[in-house]
Amino acid sequence: MLERGHWDRDRQQVRAYYEHIPRGDGPRIEACLPQRYLLRDQVDRLLNEAGLAPLWIHGDFDGRACGPGAEHFVVCAAAKP
């Protein structure tokens, strides 16, 4: 499996390209997985526009605190009362 990526900062988009090269016979398989990431203030605005409120926000899937240096954030939200 080979992987390469392209980051478009202005569009907030990452394109990950994967290529599977089989050991024996068989075709090569190539795929592109475009991903759009959101910034924290964008998530808050979009949740509010959808009638949702965050229940909790973690800095990663392991539940660590979300702070200024966190590379990720995981949001759990529910409908506003």
mmCIF file of the N, C-alpha and C atoms, coordinates in Angstrom:
data_MODEL
# 
_entry.id   MODEL 
# 
loop_
_atom_site.group_PDB 
_atom_site.id 
_atom_site.type_symbol 
_atom_site.label_atom_id 
_atom_site.label_alt_id 
_atom_site.label_comp_id 
_atom_site.label_asym_id 
_atom_site.label_entity_id 
_atom_site.label_seq_id 
_atom_site.pdbx_PDB_ins_code 
_atom_site.Cartn_x 
_atom_site.Cartn_y 
_atom_site.Cartn_z 
_atom_site.occupancy 
_atom_site.B_iso_or_equiv 
_atom_site.pdbx_formal_charge 
_atom_site.auth_seq_id 
_atom_site.auth_comp_id 
_atom_site.auth_asym_id 
_atom_site.auth_atom_id 
_atom_site.pdbx_PDB_model_num 
ATOM 1   N N  . MET A 1 1  ? 0.852   -1.164  0.000   1.00 0.00 ? 1  MET A N  1 
ATOM 2   C CA . MET A 1 1  ? 0.000   0.000   0.000   1.00 0.00 ? 1  MET A CA 1 
ATOM 3   C C  . MET A 1 1  ? 0.900   1.229   0.000   1.00 0.00 ? 1  MET A C  1 
ATOM 4   N N  . LEU A 1 2  ? 0.697   2.081   -0.962  1.00 0.00 ? 2  LEU A N  1 
ATOM 5   C CA . LEU A 1 2  ? 1.410   3.350   -1.037  1.00 0.00 ? 2  LEU A CA 1 
ATOM 6   C C  . LEU A 1 2  ? 0.425   4.467   -0.734  1.00 0.00 ? 2  LEU A C  1 
ATOM 7   N N  . GLU A 1 3  ? 0.911   5.517   -0.091  1.00 0.00 ? 3  GLU A N  1 
ATOM 8   C CA . GLU A 1 3  ? 0.048   6.639   0.256   1.00 0.00 ? 3  GLU A CA 1 
ATOM 9   C C  . GLU A 1 3  ? 0.785   7.940   -0.014  1.00 0.00 ? 3  GLU A C  1 
ATOM 10  N N  . ARG A 1 4  ? 0.060   8.911   -0.540  1.00 0.00 ? 4  ARG A N  1 
ATOM 11  C CA . ARG A 1 4  ? 0.593   10.262  -0.686  1.00 0.00 ? 4  ARG A CA 1 
ATOM 12  C C  . ARG A 1 4  ? -0.571  11.222  -0.469  1.00 0.00 ? 4  ARG A C  1 
ATOM 13  N N  . GLY A 1 5  ? -0.273  12.457  -0.176  1.00 0.00 ? 5  GLY A N  1 
ATOM 14  C CA . GLY A 1 5  ? -1.346  13.393  0.109   1.00 0.00 ? 5  GLY A CA 1 
ATOM 15  C C  . GLY A 1 5  ? -1.074  14.774  -0.446  1.00 0.00 ? 5  GLY A C  1 
ATOM 16  N N  . HIS A 1 6  ? -2.144  15.546  -0.530  1.00 0.00 ? 6  HIS A N  1 
ATOM 17  C CA . HIS A 1 6  ? -2.064  16.936  -0.970  1.00 0.00 ? 6  HIS A CA 1 
ATOM 18  C C  . HIS A 1 6  ? -2.943  17.765  -0.045  1.00 0.00 ? 6  HIS A C  1 
ATOM 19  N N  . TRP A 1 7  ? -2.384  18.850  0.502   1.00 0.00 ? 7  TRP A N  1 
ATOM 20  C CA . TRP A 1 7  ? -3.106  19.713  1.430   1.00 0.00 ? 7  TRP A CA 1 
ATOM 21  C C  . TRP A 1 7  ? -3.397  21.033  0.749   1.00 0.00 ? 7  TRP A C  1 
ATOM 22  N N  . ASP A 1 8  ? -4.670  21.416  0.693   1.00 0.00 ? 8  ASP A N  1 
ATOM 23  C CA . ASP A 1 8  ? -5.092  22.700  0.143   1.00 0.00 ? 8  ASP A CA 1 
ATOM 24  C C  . ASP A 1 8  ? -5.603  23.538  1.309   1.00 0.00 ? 8  ASP A C  1 
ATOM 25  N N  . ARG A 1 9  ? -4.736  24.374  1.843   1.00 0.00 ? 9  ARG A N  1 
ATOM 26  C CA . ARG A 1 9  ? -5.058  25.151  3.043   1.00 0.00 ? 9  ARG A CA 1 
ATOM 27  C C  . ARG A 1 9  ? -6.246  26.085  2.824   1.00 0.00 ? 9  ARG A C  1 
ATOM 28  N N  . ASP A 1 10 ? -6.303  26.759  1.665   1.00 0.00 ? 10 ASP A N  1 
ATOM 29  C CA . ASP A 1 10 ? -7.376  27.715  1.402   1.00 0.00 ? 10 ASP A CA 1 
ATOM 30  C C  . ASP A 1 10 ? -8.750  27.051  1.372   1.00 0.00 ? 10 ASP A C  1 
ATOM 31  N N  . ARG A 1 11 ? -8.825  25.830  0.859   1.00 0.00 ? 11 ARG A N  1 
ATOM 32  C CA . ARG A 1 11 ? -10.099 25.102  0.791   1.00 0.00 ? 11 ARG A CA 1 
ATOM 33  C C  . ARG A 1 11 ? -10.351 24.241  2.021   1.00 0.00 ? 11 ARG A C  1 
ATOM 34  N N  . GLN A 1 12 ? -9.381  24.210  2.955   1.00 0.00 ? 12 GLN A N  1 
ATOM 35  C CA . GLN A 1 12 ? -9.455  23.362  4.144   1.00 0.00 ? 12 GLN A CA 1 
ATOM 36  C C  . GLN A 1 12 ? -9.708  21.918  3.722   1.00 0.00 ? 12 GLN A C  1 
ATOM 37  N N  . GLN A 1 13 ? -8.881  21.441  2.812   1.00 0.00 ? 13 GLN A N  1 
ATOM 38  C CA . GLN A 1 13 ? -9.092  20.121  2.242   1.00 0.00 ? 13 GLN A CA 1 
ATOM 39  C C  . GLN A 1 13 ? -7.781  19.344  2.182   1.00 0.00 ? 13 GLN A C  1 
ATOM 40  N N  . VAL A 1 14 ? -7.881  18.063  2.480   1.00 0.00 ? 14 VAL A N  1 
ATOM 41  C CA . VAL A 1 14 ? -6.763  17.136  2.327   1.00 0.00 ? 14 VAL A CA 1 
ATOM 42  C C  . VAL A 1 14 ? -7.231  16.048  1.375   1.00 0.00 ? 14 VAL A C  1 
ATOM 43  N N  . ARG A 1 15 ? -6.409  15.742  0.391   1.00 0.00 ? 15 ARG A N  1 
ATOM 44  C CA . ARG A 1 15 ? -6.705  14.624  -0.514  1.00 0.00 ? 15 ARG A CA 1 
ATOM 45  C C  . ARG A 1 15 ? -5.647  13.559  -0.268  1.00 0.00 ? 15 ARG A C  1 
ATOM 46  N N  . ALA A 1 16 ? -6.093  12.399  0.180   1.00 0.00 ? 16 ALA A N  1 
ATOM 47  C CA . ALA A 1 16 ? -5.187  11.276  0.417   1.00 0.00 ? 16 ALA A CA 1 
ATOM 48  C C  . ALA A 1 16 ? -5.333  10.300  -0.747  1.00 0.00 ? 16 ALA A C  1 
ATOM 49  N N  . TYR A 1 17 ? -4.209  9.961   -1.368  1.00 0.00 ? 17 TYR A N  1 
ATOM 50  C CA . TYR A 1 17 ? -4.197  9.041   -2.504  1.00 0.00 ? 17 TYR A CA 1 
ATOM 51  C C  . TYR A 1 17 ? -3.571  7.726   -2.046  1.00 0.00 ? 17 TYR A C  1 
ATOM 52  N N  . TYR A 1 18 ? -4.242  6.624   -2.348  1.00 0.00 ? 18 TYR A N  1 
ATOM 53  C CA . TYR A 1 18 ? -3.766  5.299   -1.965  1.00 0.00 ? 18 TYR A CA 1 
ATOM 54  C C  . TYR A 1 18 ? -3.627  4.435   -3.208  1.00 0.00 ? 18 TYR A C  1 
ATOM 55  N N  . GLU A 1 19 ? -2.598  3.587   -3.198  1.00 0.00 ? 19 GLU A N  1 
ATOM 56  C CA . GLU A 1 19 ? -2.401  2.644   -4.292  1.00 0.00 ? 19 GLU A CA 1 
ATOM 57  C C  . GLU A 1 19 ? -2.029  1.294   -3.694  1.00 0.00 ? 19 GLU A C  1 
ATOM 58  N N  . HIS A 1 20 ? -2.816  0.281   -4.029  1.00 0.00 ? 20 HIS A N  1 
ATOM 59  C CA . HIS A 1 20 ? -2.540  -1.085  -3.583  1.00 0.00 ? 20 HIS A CA 1 
ATOM 60  C C  . HIS A 1 20 ? -1.894  -1.830  -4.743  1.00 0.00 ? 20 HIS A C  1 
ATOM 61  N N  . ILE A 1 21 ? -0.706  -2.372  -4.493  1.00 0.00 ? 21 ILE A N  1 
ATOM 62  C CA . ILE A 1 21 ? 0.006   -3.152  -5.500  1.00 0.00 ? 21 ILE A CA 1 
ATOM 63  C C  . ILE A 1 21 ? 0.009   -4.599  -5.017  1.00 0.00 ? 21 ILE A C  1 
ATOM 64  N N  . PRO A 1 22 ? -0.703  -5.486  -5.709  1.00 0.00 ? 22 PRO A N  1 
ATOM 65  C CA . PRO A 1 22 ? -0.798  -6.873  -5.246  1.00 0.00 ? 22 PRO A CA 1 
ATOM 66  C C  . PRO A 1 22 ? 0.539   -7.601  -5.340  1.00 0.00 ? 22 PRO A C  1 
ATOM 67  N N  . ARG A 1 23 ? 0.734   -8.580  -4.469  1.00 0.00 ? 23 ARG A N  1 
ATOM 68  C CA . ARG A 1 23 ? 1.966   -9.382  -4.497  1.00 0.00 ? 23 ARG A CA 1 
ATOM 69  C C  . ARG A 1 23 ? 1.967   -10.348 -5.675  1.00 0.00 ? 23 ARG A C  1 
ATOM 70  N N  . GLY A 1 24 ? 0.828   -10.881 -6.011  1.00 0.00 ? 24 GLY A N  1 
ATOM 71  C CA . GLY A 1 24 ? 0.719   -11.826 -7.122  1.00 0.00 ? 24 GLY A CA 1 
ATOM 72  C C  . GLY A 1 24 ? -0.034  -11.191 -8.270  1.00 0.00 ? 24 GLY A C  1 
ATOM 73  N N  . ASP A 1 25 ? -0.799  -12.028 -8.939  1.00 0.00 ? 25 ASP A N  1 
ATOM 74  C CA . ASP A 1 25 ? -1.627  -11.523 -10.032 1.00 0.00 ? 25 ASP A CA 1 
ATOM 75  C C  . ASP A 1 25 ? -2.758  -10.674 -9.471  1.00 0.00 ? 25 ASP A C  1 
ATOM 76  N N  . GLY A 1 26 ? -3.254  -9.828  -10.274 1.00 0.00 ? 26 GLY A N  1 
ATOM 77  C CA . GLY A 1 26 ? -4.370  -8.980  -9.868  1.00 0.00 ? 26 GLY A CA 1 
ATOM 78  C C  . GLY A 1 26 ? -4.102  -7.539  -10.234 1.00 0.00 ? 26 GLY A C  1 
ATOM 79  N N  . PRO A 1 27 ? -5.159  -6.781  -10.323 1.00 0.00 ? 27 PRO A N  1 
ATOM 80  C CA . PRO A 1 27 ? -5.013  -5.387  -10.736 1.00 0.00 ? 27 PRO A CA 1 
ATOM 81  C C  . PRO A 1 27 ? -4.533  -4.490  -9.593  1.00 0.00 ? 27 PRO A C  1 
ATOM 82  N N  . ARG A 1 28 ? -3.863  -3.432  -9.963  1.00 0.00 ? 28 ARG A N  1 
ATOM 83  C CA . ARG A 1 28 ? -3.558  -2.380  -8.994  1.00 0.00 ? 28 ARG A CA 1 
ATOM 84  C C  . ARG A 1 28 ? -4.864  -1.664  -8.681  1.00 0.00 ? 28 ARG A C  1 
ATOM 85  N N  . ILE A 1 29 ? -5.006  -1.237  -7.458  1.00 0.00 ? 29 ILE A N  1 
ATOM 86  C CA . ILE A 1 29 ? -6.205  -0.506  -7.060  1.00 0.00 ? 29 ILE A CA 1 
ATOM 87  C C  . ILE A 1 29 ? -5.760  0.863   -6.570  1.00 0.00 ? 29 ILE A C  1 
ATOM 88  N N  . GLU A 1 30 ? -6.329  1.904   -7.157  1.00 0.00 ? 30 GLU A N  1 
ATOM 89  C CA . GLU A 1 30 ? -6.013  3.270   -6.766  1.00 0.00 ? 30 GLU A CA 1 
ATOM 90  C C  . GLU A 1 30 ? -7.283  3.958   -6.284  1.00 0.00 ? 30 GLU A C  1 
ATOM 91  N N  . ALA A 1 31 ? -7.143  4.793   -5.262  1.00 0.00 ? 31 ALA A N  1 
ATOM 92  C CA . ALA A 1 31 ? -8.293  5.523   -4.733  1.00 0.00 ? 31 ALA A CA 1 
ATOM 93  C C  . ALA A 1 31 ? -7.836  6.863   -4.179  1.00 0.00 ? 31 ALA A C  1 
ATOM 94  N N  . CYS A 1 32 ? -8.728  7.837   -4.254  1.00 0.00 ? 32 CYS A N  1 
ATOM 95  C CA . CYS A 1 32 ? -8.499  9.147   -3.659  1.00 0.00 ? 32 CYS A CA 1 
ATOM 96  C C  . CYS A 1 32 ? -9.605  9.388   -2.641  1.00 0.00 ? 32 CYS A C  1 
ATOM 97  N N  . LEU A 1 33 ? -9.224  9.764   -1.427  1.00 0.00 ? 33 LEU A N  1 
ATOM 98  C CA . LEU A 1 33 ? -10.192 10.052  -0.374  1.00 0.00 ? 33 LEU A CA 1 
ATOM 99  C C  . LEU A 1 33 ? -10.100 11.531  -0.009  1.00 0.00 ? 33 LEU A C  1 
ATOM 100 N N  . PRO A 1 34 ? -10.974 12.360  -0.595  1.00 0.00 ? 34 PRO A N  1 
ATOM 101 C CA . PRO A 1 34 ? -10.955 13.780  -0.233  1.00 0.00 ? 34 PRO A CA 1 
ATOM 102 C C  . PRO A 1 34 ? -11.571 13.974  1.151   1.00 0.00 ? 34 PRO A C  1 
ATOM 103 N N  . GLN A 1 35 ? -10.954 14.824  1.945   1.00 0.00 ? 35 GLN A N  1 
ATOM 104 C CA . GLN A 1 35 ? -11.439 15.103  3.292   1.00 0.00 ? 35 GLN A CA 1 
ATOM 105 C C  . GLN A 1 35 ? -11.448 16.609  3.494   1.00 0.00 ? 35 GLN A C  1 
ATOM 106 N N  . ARG A 1 36 ? -12.527 17.121  4.035   1.00 0.00 ? 36 ARG A N  1 
ATOM 107 C CA . ARG A 1 36 ? -12.601 18.543  4.362   1.00 0.00 ? 36 ARG A CA 1 
ATOM 108 C C  . ARG A 1 36 ? -12.604 18.656  5.871   1.00 0.00 ? 36 ARG A C  1 
ATOM 109 N N  . TYR A 1 37 ? -11.706 19.452  6.392   1.00 0.00 ? 37 TYR A N  1 
ATOM 110 C CA . TYR A 1 37 ? -11.647 19.622  7.836   1.00 0.00 ? 37 TYR A CA 1 
ATOM 111 C C  . TYR A 1 37 ? -12.244 20.969  8.216   1.00 0.00 ? 37 TYR A C  1 
ATOM 112 N N  . LEU A 1 38 ? -12.730 21.050  9.437   1.00 0.00 ? 38 LEU A N  1 
ATOM 113 C CA . LEU A 1 38 ? -13.343 22.267  9.954   1.00 0.00 ? 38 LEU A CA 1 
ATOM 114 C C  . LEU A 1 38 ? -12.506 22.814  11.099  1.00 0.00 ? 38 LEU A C  1 
ATOM 115 N N  . LEU A 1 39 ? -12.547 24.118  11.259  1.00 0.00 ? 39 LEU A N  1 
ATOM 116 C CA . LEU A 1 39 ? -11.913 24.770  12.391  1.00 0.00 ? 39 LEU A CA 1 
ATOM 117 C C  . LEU A 1 39 ? -12.932 24.859  13.522  1.00 0.00 ? 39 LEU A C  1 
ATOM 118 N N  . ARG A 1 40 ? -12.445 25.001  14.741  1.00 0.00 ? 40 ARG A N  1 
ATOM 119 C CA . ARG A 1 40 ? -13.317 24.955  15.922  1.00 0.00 ? 40 ARG A CA 1 
ATOM 120 C C  . ARG A 1 40 ? -14.459 25.968  15.840  1.00 0.00 ? 40 ARG A C  1 
ATOM 121 N N  . ASP A 1 41 ? -14.185 27.212  15.463  1.00 0.00 ? 41 ASP A N  1 
ATOM 122 C CA . ASP A 1 41 ? -15.252 28.213  15.411  1.00 0.00 ? 41 ASP A CA 1 
ATOM 123 C C  . ASP A 1 41 ? -16.282 27.879  14.330  1.00 0.00 ? 41 ASP A C  1 
ATOM 124 N N  . GLN A 1 42 ? -15.866 27.197  13.270  1.00 0.00 ? 42 GLN A N  1 
ATOM 125 C CA . GLN A 1 42 ? -16.803 26.776  12.229  1.00 0.00 ? 42 GLN A CA 1 
ATOM 126 C C  . GLN A 1 42 ? -17.743 25.693  12.755  1.00 0.00 ? 42 GLN A C  1 
ATOM 127 N N  . VAL A 1 43 ? -17.215 24.772  13.563  1.00 0.00 ? 43 VAL A N  1 
ATOM 128 C CA . VAL A 1 43 ? -18.045 23.706  14.129  1.00 0.00 ? 43 VAL A CA 1 
ATOM 129 C C  . VAL A 1 43 ? -19.111 24.305  15.040  1.00 0.00 ? 43 VAL A C  1 
ATOM 130 N N  . ASP A 1 44 ? -18.716 25.233  15.909  1.00 0.00 ? 44 ASP A N  1 
ATOM 131 C CA . ASP A 1 44 ? -19.681 25.869  16.809  1.00 0.00 ? 44 ASP A CA 1 
ATOM 132 C C  . ASP A 1 44 ? -20.800 26.552  16.020  1.00 0.00 ? 44 ASP A C  1 
ATOM 133 N N  . ARG A 1 45 ? -20.446 27.280  14.962  1.00 0.00 ? 45 ARG A N  1 
ATOM 134 C CA . ARG A 1 45 ? -21.442 27.981  14.140  1.00 0.00 ? 45 ARG A CA 1 
ATOM 135 C C  . ARG A 1 45 ? -22.369 26.993  13.432  1.00 0.00 ? 45 ARG A C  1 
ATOM 136 N N  . LEU A 1 46 ? -21.799 25.930  12.839  1.00 0.00 ? 46 LEU A N  1 
ATOM 137 C CA . LEU A 1 46 ? -22.615 24.950  12.119  1.00 0.00 ? 46 LEU A CA 1 
ATOM 138 C C  . LEU A 1 46 ? -23.546 24.184  13.056  1.00 0.00 ? 46 LEU A C  1 
ATOM 139 N N  . LEU A 1 47 ? -23.060 23.831  14.248  1.00 0.00 ? 47 LEU A N  1 
ATOM 140 C CA . LEU A 1 47 ? -23.928 23.166  15.227  1.00 0.00 ? 47 LEU A CA 1 
ATOM 141 C C  . LEU A 1 47 ? -25.098 24.072  15.592  1.00 0.00 ? 47 LEU A C  1 
ATOM 142 N N  . ASN A 1 48 ? -24.803 25.341  15.860  1.00 0.00 ? 48 ASN A N  1 
ATOM 143 C CA . ASN A 1 48 ? -25.843 26.296  16.230  1.00 0.00 ? 48 ASN A CA 1 
ATOM 144 C C  . ASN A 1 48 ? -26.875 26.448  15.109  1.00 0.00 ? 48 ASN A C  1 
ATOM 145 N N  . GLU A 1 49 ? -26.408 26.568  13.858  1.00 0.00 ? 49 GLU A N  1 
ATOM 146 C CA . GLU A 1 49 ? -27.321 26.702  12.715  1.00 0.00 ? 49 GLU A CA 1 
ATOM 147 C C  . GLU A 1 49 ? -28.205 25.468  12.547  1.00 0.00 ? 49 GLU A C  1 
ATOM 148 N N  . ALA A 1 50 ? -27.703 24.295  12.956  1.00 0.00 ? 50 ALA A N  1 
ATOM 149 C CA . ALA A 1 50 ? -28.465 23.049  12.837  1.00 0.00 ? 50 ALA A CA 1 
ATOM 150 C C  . ALA A 1 50 ? -29.359 22.799  14.050  1.00 0.00 ? 50 ALA A C  1 
ATOM 151 N N  . GLY A 1 51 ? -29.343 23.719  15.027  1.00 0.00 ? 51 GLY A N  1 
ATOM 152 C CA . GLY A 1 51 ? -30.160 23.543  16.221  1.00 0.00 ? 51 GLY A CA 1 
ATOM 153 C C  . GLY A 1 51 ? -29.554 22.574  17.218  1.00 0.00 ? 51 GLY A C  1 
ATOM 154 N N  . LEU A 1 52 ? -28.236 22.417  17.167  1.00 0.00 ? 52 LEU A N  1 
ATOM 155 C CA . LEU A 1 52 ? -27.534 21.493  18.056  1.00 0.00 ? 52 LEU A CA 1 
ATOM 156 C C  . LEU A 1 52 ? -26.631 22.255  19.020  1.00 0.00 ? 52 LEU A C  1 
ATOM 157 N N  . ALA A 1 53 ? -26.347 21.621  20.146  1.00 0.00 ? 53 ALA A N  1 
ATOM 158 C CA . ALA A 1 53 ? -25.410 22.171  21.125  1.00 0.00 ? 53 ALA A CA 1 
ATOM 159 C C  . ALA A 1 53 ? -24.415 21.076  21.485  1.00 0.00 ? 53 ALA A C  1 
ATOM 160 N N  . PRO A 1 54 ? -23.133 21.416  21.651  1.00 0.00 ? 54 PRO A N  1 
ATOM 161 C CA . PRO A 1 54 ? -22.154 20.390  22.009  1.00 0.00 ? 54 PRO A CA 1 
ATOM 162 C C  . PRO A 1 54 ? -22.389 19.871  23.426  1.00 0.00 ? 54 PRO A C  1 
ATOM 163 N N  . LEU A 1 55 ? -22.350 18.532  23.589  1.00 0.00 ? 55 LEU A N  1 
ATOM 164 C CA . LEU A 1 55 ? -22.412 17.916  24.916  1.00 0.00 ? 55 LEU A CA 1 
ATOM 165 C C  . LEU A 1 55 ? -21.015 17.853  25.507  1.00 0.00 ? 55 LEU A C  1 
ATOM 166 N N  . TRP A 1 56 ? -20.049 17.483  24.668  1.00 0.00 ? 56 TRP A N  1 
ATOM 167 C CA . TRP A 1 56 ? -18.639 17.479  25.062  1.00 0.00 ? 56 TRP A CA 1 
ATOM 168 C C  . TRP A 1 56 ? -17.775 17.584  23.823  1.00 0.00 ? 56 TRP A C  1 
ATOM 169 N N  . ILE A 1 57 ? -16.552 18.081  24.033  1.00 0.00 ? 57 ILE A N  1 
ATOM 170 C CA . ILE A 1 57 ? -15.560 18.190  22.964  1.00 0.00 ? 57 ILE A CA 1 
ATOM 171 C C  . ILE A 1 57 ? -14.242 17.691  23.534  1.00 0.00 ? 57 ILE A C  1 
ATOM 172 N N  . HIS A 1 58 ? -13.665 16.672  22.884  1.00 0.00 ? 58 HIS A N  1 
ATOM 173 C CA . HIS A 1 58 ? -12.384 16.106  23.305  1.00 0.00 ? 58 HIS A CA 1 
ATOM 174 C C  . HIS A 1 58 ? -11.313 16.457  22.276  1.00 0.00 ? 58 HIS A C  1 
ATOM 175 N N  . GLY A 1 59 ? -10.063 16.372  22.702  1.00 0.00 ? 59 GLY A N  1 
ATOM 176 C CA . GLY A 1 59 ? -8.938  16.680  21.829  1.00 0.00 ? 59 GLY A CA 1 
ATOM 177 C C  . GLY A 1 59 ? -8.511  15.517  20.956  1.00 0.00 ? 59 GLY A C  1 
ATOM 178 N N  . ASP A 1 60 ? -9.091  14.329  21.159  1.00 0.00 ? 60 ASP A N  1 
ATOM 179 C CA . ASP A 1 60 ? -8.786  13.150  20.342  1.00 0.00 ? 60 ASP A CA 1 
ATOM 180 C C  . ASP A 1 60 ? -9.779  12.060  20.718  1.00 0.00 ? 60 ASP A C  1 
ATOM 181 N N  . PHE A 1 61 ? -9.708  10.917  20.051  1.00 0.00 ? 61 PHE A N  1 
ATOM 182 C CA . PHE A 1 61 ? -10.641 9.828   20.320  1.00 0.00 ? 61 PHE A CA 1 
ATOM 183 C C  . PHE A 1 61 ? -10.387 9.151   21.657  1.00 0.00 ? 61 PHE A C  1 
ATOM 184 N N  . ASP A 1 62 ? -9.241  9.419   22.290  1.00 0.00 ? 62 ASP A N  1 
ATOM 185 C CA . ASP A 1 62 ? -8.956  8.815   23.590  1.00 0.00 ? 62 ASP A CA 1 
ATOM 186 C C  . ASP A 1 62 ? -9.519  9.637   24.748  1.00 0.00 ? 62 ASP A C  1 
ATOM 187 N N  . GLY A 1 63 ? -10.215 10.739  24.467  1.00 0.00 ? 63 GLY A N  1 
ATOM 188 C CA . GLY A 1 63 ? -10.872 11.526  25.500  1.00 0.00 ? 63 GLY A CA 1 
ATOM 189 C C  . GLY A 1 63 ? -10.020 12.618  26.119  1.00 0.00 ? 63 GLY A C  1 
ATOM 190 N N  . ARG A 1 64 ? -8.808  12.832  25.616  1.00 0.00 ? 64 ARG A N  1 
ATOM 191 C CA . ARG A 1 64 ? -7.958  13.885  26.190  1.00 0.00 ? 64 ARG A CA 1 
ATOM 192 C C  . ARG A 1 64 ? -8.596  15.256  25.993  1.00 0.00 ? 64 ARG A C  1 
ATOM 193 N N  . ALA A 1 65 ? -8.174  16.204  26.818  1.00 0.00 ? 65 ALA A N  1 
ATOM 194 C CA . ALA A 1 65 ? -8.738  17.554  26.774  1.00 0.00 ? 65 ALA A CA 1 
ATOM 195 C C  . ALA A 1 65 ? -8.426  18.236  25.444  1.00 0.00 ? 65 ALA A C  1 
ATOM 196 N N  . CYS A 1 66 ? -9.354  19.067  25.004  1.00 0.00 ? 66 CYS A N  1 
ATOM 197 C CA . CYS A 1 66 ? -9.178  19.834  23.774  1.00 0.00 ? 66 CYS A CA 1 
ATOM 198 C C  . CYS A 1 66 ? -8.571  21.178  24.151  1.00 0.00 ? 66 CYS A C  1 
ATOM 199 N N  . GLY A 1 67 ? -7.391  21.457  23.631  1.00 0.00 ? 67 GLY A N  1 
ATOM 200 C CA . GLY A 1 67 ? -6.719  22.709  23.939  1.00 0.00 ? 67 GLY A CA 1 
ATOM 201 C C  . GLY A 1 67 ? -6.174  23.356  22.687  1.00 0.00 ? 67 GLY A C  1 
ATOM 202 N N  . PRO A 1 68 ? -5.507  24.495  22.836  1.00 0.00 ? 68 PRO A N  1 
ATOM 203 C CA . PRO A 1 68 ? -4.994  25.240  21.681  1.00 0.00 ? 68 PRO A CA 1 
ATOM 204 C C  . PRO A 1 68 ? -4.039  24.436  20.799  1.00 0.00 ? 68 PRO A C  1 
ATOM 205 N N  . GLY A 1 69 ? -3.274  23.498  21.352  1.00 0.00 ? 69 GLY A N  1 
ATOM 206 C CA . GLY A 1 69 ? -2.314  22.745  20.561  1.00 0.00 ? 69 GLY A CA 1 
ATOM 207 C C  . GLY A 1 69 ? -2.840  21.428  20.011  1.00 0.00 ? 69 GLY A C  1 
ATOM 208 N N  . ALA A 1 70 ? -4.109  21.111  20.255  1.00 0.00 ? 70 ALA A N  1 
ATOM 209 C CA . ALA A 1 70 ? -4.666  19.829  19.815  1.00 0.00 ? 70 ALA A CA 1 
ATOM 210 C C  . ALA A 1 70 ? -4.757  19.775  18.290  1.00 0.00 ? 70 ALA A C  1 
ATOM 211 N N  . GLU A 1 71 ? -4.334  18.651  17.712  1.00 0.00 ? 71 GLU A N  1 
ATOM 212 C CA . GLU A 1 71 ? -4.419  18.475  16.263  1.00 0.00 ? 71 GLU A CA 1 
ATOM 213 C C  . GLU A 1 71 ? -5.816  18.055  15.825  1.00 0.00 ? 71 GLU A C  1 
ATOM 214 N N  . HIS A 1 72 ? -6.582  17.451  16.732  1.00 0.00 ? 72 HIS A N  1 
ATOM 215 C CA . HIS A 1 72 ? -7.913  16.942  16.415  1.00 0.00 ? 72 HIS A CA 1 
ATOM 216 C C  . HIS A 1 72 ? -8.891  17.426  17.466  1.00 0.00 ? 72 HIS A C  1 
ATOM 217 N N  . PHE A 1 73 ? -10.167 17.340  17.146  1.00 0.00 ? 73 PHE A N  1 
ATOM 218 C CA . PHE A 1 73 ? -11.189 17.457  18.171  1.00 0.00 ? 73 PHE A CA 1 
ATOM 219 C C  . PHE A 1 73 ? -12.367 16.595  17.770  1.00 0.00 ? 73 PHE A C  1 
ATOM 220 N N  . VAL A 1 74 ? -12.967 15.973  18.786  1.00 0.00 ? 74 VAL A N  1 
ATOM 221 C CA . VAL A 1 74 ? -14.086 15.062  18.600  1.00 0.00 ? 74 VAL A CA 1 
ATOM 222 C C  . VAL A 1 74 ? -15.270 15.674  19.330  1.00 0.00 ? 74 VAL A C  1 
ATOM 223 N N  . VAL A 1 75 ? -16.388 15.820  18.624  1.00 0.00 ? 75 VAL A N  1 
ATOM 224 C CA . VAL A 1 75 ? -17.546 16.526  19.166  1.00 0.00 ? 75 VAL A CA 1 
ATOM 225 C C  . VAL A 1 75 ? -18.729 15.576  19.296  1.00 0.00 ? 75 VAL A C  1 
ATOM 226 N N  . CYS A 1 76 ? -19.398 15.631  20.430  1.00 0.00 ? 76 CYS A N  1 
ATOM 227 C CA . CYS A 1 76 ? -20.675 14.947  20.623  1.00 0.00 ? 76 CYS A CA 1 
ATOM 228 C C  . CYS A 1 76 ? -21.703 16.046  20.857  1.00 0.00 ? 76 CYS A C  1 
ATOM 229 N N  . ALA A 1 77 ? -22.773 16.051  20.058  1.00 0.00 ? 77 ALA A N  1 
ATOM 230 C CA . ALA A 1 77 ? -23.772 17.117  20.153  1.00 0.00 ? 77 ALA A CA 1 
ATOM 231 C C  . ALA A 1 77 ? -25.171 16.524  20.210  1.00 0.00 ? 77 ALA A C  1 
ATOM 232 N N  . ALA A 1 78 ? -26.110 17.323  20.697  1.00 0.00 ? 78 ALA A N  1 
ATOM 233 C CA . ALA A 1 78 ? -27.512 16.915  20.778  1.00 0.00 ? 78 ALA A CA 1 
ATOM 234 C C  . ALA A 1 78 ? -28.387 18.119  20.451  1.00 0.00 ? 78 ALA A C  1 
ATOM 235 N N  . ALA A 1 79 ? -29.661 17.840  20.179  1.00 0.00 ? 79 ALA A N  1 
ATOM 236 C CA . ALA A 1 79 ? -30.608 18.912  19.873  1.00 0.00 ? 79 ALA A CA 1 
ATOM 237 C C  . ALA A 1 79 ? -30.717 19.866  21.053  1.00 0.00 ? 79 ALA A C  1 
ATOM 238 N N  . LYS A 1 80 ? -30.823 21.156  20.748  1.00 0.00 ? 80 LYS A N  1 
ATOM 239 C CA . LYS A 1 80 ? -31.021 22.151  21.802  1.00 0.00 ? 80 LYS A CA 1 
ATOM 240 C C  . LYS A 1 80 ? -32.403 21.951  22.413  1.00 0.00 ? 80 LYS A C  1 
ATOM 241 N N  . PRO A 1 81 ? -32.515 22.185  23.730  1.00 0.00 ? 81 PRO A N  1 
ATOM 242 C CA . PRO A 1 81 ? -33.835 22.026  24.376  1.00 0.00 ? 81 PRO A CA 1 
ATOM 243 C C  . PRO A 1 81 ? -34.828 23.067  23.890  1.00 0.00 ? 81 PRO A C  1 
# 
